[in-house]
Amino acid sequence: MLGRCPGRRSWSLDPPRDPRARGSPGEPKHAPGWGRRGRVKVGRFLRERLRAKVLGLVVGILVLGFGLLLALNLGRERHALEERHRETARLLATSILTAVENGMIEARPDIIRRLLQELRAQLHDVRRIDVYRRNGVEAFTDLETVEAVNTYVGLEPELIRRITRLQRAPGQRLDHPLFRRAPIARVAGAARLIGGGDLDARTGAQSADEIGQLGRAIDDMAGHLRAARVELEARNGELASALESLRESTRKLELLEQIKGELSKFVPEAVTRLLEQHPDARELEKREADVSVLFLDVEGYTRLSEQLPPPRLNRMIQDYFSAFLEIIRAQHGDVNETAGDGLMVIFQSDGSQTRHALNAAGAAFRLLVRVAQLNRELVGTYPPVAIHVGINSGPALVGATKLDATGGGRWTFTASGPTTNLAARIAGLTRGGEVKVGPETAARIRDQYVLEDTGEHPLKNVAQPVRIYRLVPAGIYSRIE
């Protein structure tokens, strides 16, 4: 027994002693080497016990590993065996299915039934071999298939009698998921309806087989297509509304363009350009600008008004002035006013003050040529017409003038000031077929045109006499009068 000796820091293997028995008479005394031998025996006993435990542990591990390895191998063998059996079953089912199809094609269900009987007798490892229709009823027992085929195709009476002899009561109907699958015809019918635009059609497939999965996929597709169609119809409604608004705006724009085209006949082109650039009409306010003003009068208008009825006279003036308009626009002039037998035209140009003076002079000569042409073209329709033209250049107040009245205001666009007044007075001095210009215009065009100095002339409402020049048409002259 292991015990601690009193008064020492070591342990001893000596058996304990009874203090009361110490020195008792008649007790045998231990030999001197007994304690050492006891310690050796206890150590050997512990080592042997430890060895036995280690050996048992190793054996247990080996047995456990062997068992796991054996179980793993058995599992693999079982899986391989099951796969071989499944493959054999698949091959067997394929062979039986082929035989059944061939028998159906040849209209010999008796051969199919005999084949099944032979297979049941030979295949001892197969518990059951039977052929069932899709609805779970045993095949080749009743006449349902024969009657359906005879309805659509028409079978020979002898064949029907031969198959009828094989009729017997079918076995128990199978209630298995394989026989509850969604018929492929219903799935196909729903797919055709969906393809035709009926996105509310559904296959109603609930089975877990491939046909059921296909049916559910088709149902999901139809649901997504229906949601997309609803969204597309909503977008189409928005687009239709936007398109209608756009059409309405286009109609209004066309109407405004039409109105603009009609108004442009009454509004100078300069005003039209200013309004397009500044719709708020800020630039229409009167401002000083350098211009050339041309006044044109029909000579003998009073005499013509006595010869022609007013409608015909008005028509004649309209025909001539309409022909003048094209020339005036080509020379960048704006018809500002018409007054019976006269026109007031304003010429402007950016930068160069000489340019609009040259344009006015060129327009005057072209107008004279056009009058001569019209007189020849309209001979017999109207009496011959003669015009005279006066031109003056210089600064003028150009812009809009508002005339206020009780019934509403009216805007006029014109050029006012001494330059305009002098141009009107010069036009009054001319005679038929003449073009006369003021001193400022003559100074600007003298390098381009021939001018005849007609001297100074007193003019109405002009303080000092004004030197007037006659614009000589191009040509060859022996003398200029």
Order of alpha helices (4+ residues) and beta strands (2+ residues): beta-beta-alpha-alpha-alpha-alpha-alpha-alpha-alpha-beta-alpha-alpha-beta-beta-alpha-beta-beta-alpha-beta-alpha-beta-beta
